Amino acid sequence: MTVSVGTDLIEIERIRRALARYARFRERCFTEAERAYCDSRPNPAQSYAGRFAGKEAVGKALGFGVARAFAWTDIEIVGRPKPSVRLSGRVKVWAERAGAGEIDLSMTHSRELAQAVAVVTDA
């Protein structure tokens, strides 16, 4: 069995600034369901940061890269309290071709930082 790990750590304030500064940041990076969940939370920036880190960690674990390599909405973080991952688009095709199986995701945060770790096993 092959296991791949990806991790990411981000400052919550960086996401808070992006949310305030860039009108399309939410729509470009998060699905409608993710936006509804994050916007319903007492500290939306904290939830957005956790999901952003989760997307980065999943991309790294899949070996797909981050930023321009995929559409951010191709990785969707769903469920609570234990988050799970739903892939679509180019990321889903990449994962299938790479023989990726189950994706396990863990996210956490402090007041200042959000972190995520993704573990991908082969199919």
C-alpha positions as CSV (number, residue, x, y, z in Angstrom):
1,M,0.0,0.0,0.0
2,T,1.2,3.5,-0.9
3,V,0.5,6.4,1.3
4,S,1.0,10.1,0.3
5,V,0.8,13.0,2.7
6,G,0.2,16.7,2.1
7,T,0.1,19.4,4.7
8,D,-0.5,23.2,4.7
9,L,-0.4,25.9,7.3
10,I,-1.9,29.4,6.7
11,E,-2.4,32.6,8.7
12,I,-6.1,33.2,9.3
13,E,-5.5,37.0,8.9
14,R,-4.2,36.4,5.4
15,I,-7.5,34.8,4.4
16,R,-9.5,37.6,6.3
17,R,-7.7,40.2,4.2
18,A,-8.3,38.3,1.0
19,L,-12.0,38.0,1.8
20,A,-12.2,41.8,2.4
21,R,-10.0,42.9,-0.5
22,Y,-11.0,40.6,-3.4
23,A,-14.6,40.4,-4.2
24,R,-14.3,37.2,-6.2
25,F,-12.1,35.3,-3.8
26,R,-15.0,33.4,-2.2
27,E,-16.4,32.3,-5.6
28,R,-13.1,31.5,-7.1
29,C,-11.8,29.3,-4.3
30,F,-14.9,27.8,-2.6
31,T,-18.0,26.0,-3.7
32,E,-21.5,27.3,-2.9
33,A,-21.9,24.8,0.0
34,E,-18.5,25.7,1.4
35,R,-19.4,29.4,1.3
36,A,-22.7,28.8,3.0
37,Y,-21.0,26.8,5.8
38,C,-18.2,29.3,6.4
39,D,-20.4,32.3,6.2
40,S,-22.7,30.7,8.9
41,R,-19.9,30.4,11.4
42,P,-19.1,32.9,14.1
43,N,-15.6,33.5,12.6
44,P,-16.0,33.0,8.9
45,A,-12.3,33.7,8.1
46,Q,-11.2,30.9,10.4
47,S,-13.4,28.4,8.6
48,Y,-12.4,29.7,5.1
49,A,-8.7,29.4,6.2
50,G,-9.2,25.8,7.3
51,R,-10.8,24.8,4.1
52,F,-8.2,26.7,2.0
53,A,-5.4,24.8,3.9
54,G,-7.4,21.6,3.3
55,K,-7.5,22.1,-0.4
56,E,-3.8,22.8,-0.5
57,A,-3.0,19.7,1.6
58,V,-5.1,17.5,-0.7
59,G,-3.5,18.9,-3.8
60,K,-0.1,18.2,-2.4
61,A,-1.0,14.7,-1.2
62,L,-2.3,13.9,-4.7
63,G,0.9,15.3,-6.3
64,F,-1.3,17.7,-8.3
65,G,0.3,20.9,-7.0
66,V,-1.5,24.0,-5.9
67,A,-2.5,27.4,-7.2
68,R,-2.8,27.5,-11.0
69,A,-2.6,23.7,-11.5
70,F,-6.3,23.2,-10.7
71,A,-9.6,25.0,-10.1
72,W,-9.9,25.5,-6.3
73,T,-13.5,24.4,-6.4
74,D,-12.4,21.0,-7.9
75,I,-11.6,20.1,-4.3
76,E,-14.5,20.5,-1.9
77,I,-14.3,20.0,1.8
78,V,-17.6,18.6,3.1
79,G,-19.1,17.3,6.3
80,R,-18.7,17.9,9.9
81,P,-17.5,17.4,12.5
82,K,-15.1,15.1,10.5
83,P,-14.3,16.7,7.2
84,S,-14.3,14.6,4.0
85,V,-13.2,15.5,0.5
86,R,-15.2,15.5,-2.7
87,L,-13.2,15.8,-6.0
88,S,-14.4,17.0,-9.4
89,G,-13.1,18.3,-12.7
90,R,-9.4,18.0,-13.4
91,V,-8.4,17.0,-9.9
92,K,-10.8,14.0,-10.0
93,V,-9.4,12.9,-13.4
94,W,-5.9,13.3,-12.1
95,A,-6.6,11.3,-8.9
96,E,-8.3,8.5,-10.9
97,R,-5.3,8.3,-13.3
98,A,-2.9,8.3,-10.4
99,G,-4.7,5.4,-8.7
100,A,-5.6,7.5,-5.7
101,G,-8.0,5.8,-3.3
102,E,-9.4,7.1,0.0
103,I,-8.5,10.6,1.1
104,D,-8.4,11.3,4.9
105,L,-8.3,15.0,5.9
106,S,-7.8,16.6,9.3
107,M,-8.0,20.3,9.9
108,T,-7.4,22.4,13.0
109,H,-6.8,26.0,13.9
110,S,-5.7,28.3,16.7
111,R,-6.6,32.0,16.9
112,E,-3.9,32.8,14.3
113,L,-3.3,29.8,12.2
114,A,-5.2,27.1,10.3
115,Q,-3.6,23.8,9.4
116,A,-4.6,20.7,7.4
117,V,-3.1,17.3,6.8
118,A,-4.3,15.1,4.0
119,V,-3.5,11.4,3.7
120,V,-4.1,9.6,0.4
121,T,-3.9,5.8,0.0
122,D,-3.8,4.0,-3.3
123,A,-7.0,2.4,-4.7
